[in-house]
Amino acid sequence: SNTISGYRKGITAQNVTDLEVYWNEITDIKSPVITYFADRSYGIGSAGCAKLKVFGNTISNSTTDNWRIEGISFNNSPSSYITWNTIEHMGKSIFAGGASAPSIIQKNIFNAGVDGFFLNWGIVGTQGQVLHPQDNQWQGTFTDHQMVSYNSNGNLSDFWTKQGSSYMPTDNYADCSGTPPTCLKIKIDTTTGNSLARCYTPIPLPWTFNPVFIYKIIQDSLEFPEYNTESKWMAKQGLYKYLILNDTIITDTLIQQFKAAADTGNLGRFERVNQALLQEDYSVAEAINDSINASVTPEIAAKRVNGILINSYINDKENYSFSESDIDTLVSIAQQCAYYYGNAVYHARMLLSLIDTSVYNNDCEFPEMLQARKMISYPATNDTEVDKFSVYPNPANDYINVINESDNIADITLYNYLGKSVKTDKLRIGINIISTKELINGIYVYKIMSTGNTNKSGKLIILR
């Protein structure tokens, strides 16, 4: 139970299993540093987790018109419980991204904001059932939509609701970013009765077990608007995690057969790699990882990142030593869409954070239907002069954009790995486009200075 106020990210969980986040009060969530698009803020966020329990939290701002501030954000996190939370005045009350099924989203109160429940390239599975509605409530005014299905098949994440003005979302929207098959709204079914989520402490997962939905995952009968093959694989990975964490529910023959096949296949091998790493048995982890015959993009990416991590442990466990080619691979994966490349994206970002302060994102994490808002300059919430300068993209190719939101003209200087200055440019107030075409691939340090003081410094990767 914590009180957290005035931060851009309240609580963050990444690549963990069986974590509980409960009874926290998170207020005054600040807008992202970059004021145009490439980052977002949240009260509670998770990526690549399993069996995450988020319940009984209060997350609130006094007002908001910033769609990039999220109350609870969970991505590629199957077997999650999101229950009994109160979320007020957020850009998105709950943001669910990627393959996060089966999960429980029940008894939450969405109180005003831009969007209520937002499903992004995702699937969470059926919420509630006949005689047991999910009992989420939408209160107050949402300036965009109460429910959004973006690049998602909303039929795969249906909500059972009871009748009533607050329980029954009336503003239900679906959209796709390009020209894929038609996206479908989140399906709304009505029923009477009470939610099974009757207390703050989550009820064990088996009560959400839905055999029809599980069969669809096993039989590859789910259809996704985008990344269909990869999404099916990640849905199976999520189901396998679910079954590992709750093996007492495996009484169905088809499900038993699926788990047995997964145990001896690539899904099981990836789990055994993780277990060997936890036990610090790196030679076993290496052997198992090498035995994986990866064919689907999430498998290929996961095998590569595992290999880099294992090799680092074997060579230098204390210092996380990565070769230049390893860094290039990690950077390449870290900037991909996690709903396509899988949790390897989050693993790569985590490993890079050990050696680099760059923030890696992908366009798929920022819904394209809000394209018109991307360039809106929201009121800055920067606390120091450091936050008045933004450098992107990073990694860069032939140019970088540098935003100067200070009141002064500044200078940016790039240094190579020997500490030699290789480029200097003036930074006028506003957006500056700096060419990097003459720089070879590698890691550089940039320094931004004005009035004789260093306002910001960091690493910049040039990668072509």
Secondary structure, DSSP 4 states (H G I P E B T S, - for coil): --EEES-SEEEEEES-BS-EEES-EEE-PPPPSSSSSS--EEEEEEES-BS-EEES-EEE-S----TTEEEEEEES--S-EEES-EEEEEEEEEEEEEE--S-EEES-EEEEEEEEEEEEEEE---BSBTTB----EEEEEEEEEEEEEESSBGGGG-EEE-SSTTTS---EEEE-SSSSSPPBPPPEEE--S--S--SSSPPPGGGG--HHHHHHHHTT----SSSHHHHHHHHHHHHHHHHHHTGGG---HHHHHHHHHHHHSHHHHHHHHHHHHHTT-HHHHHHHHHH----SHHHHHHHHHHHHHHHHHHHHTTTT---HHHHHHHHHHHTS-HHHHTTHHHHHHHHHTTT-------GGGS-GGGGGGTT--PPP---SGGGGEEEE-SSBSSEEEEEE-SSS-EEEEEE-TTS-EEEEEEE-SEEEEEE-TTSPSEEEEEEEEETTEEEEEEEEEE--
